[in-house]
Amino acid sequence: MDTRDFGRGFNSYYQGNYEETVLPNGTTKKLHYLPGGSVMVETVSPGSTTGTKVLYYGYQDHLGSLTALVRERINGSRAIIDYRSYDA
């Protein structure tokens, strides 16, 4: 496992497709990079064993450029976070 502190006051841990960051207030952000470009983000508050999970996934055009970023919560609600259009 690779550990890095970039002088920002928090530590980040990396291993394969997993990243964990512990913020100064004790909150932990866990990122699971999934196949297909999706990312599962779990935010765990200090003193808690489980956290809030949110799935982010992107849509690409035929050139591979990101055209939309979508957030899906565990309850099934979806929202477009960002939408991009690239013109020639």
Buried (B, 14 or more C-beta within 10 A) or exposed (E): EEEEEEEEEBBBBBEEEEBBBBBEEEBBBBBBEEEEEBBBBBBBEEEEEEBEBBBBBBBEEEEEEBBBBBBBEEEEEEEEEEEEEEEE
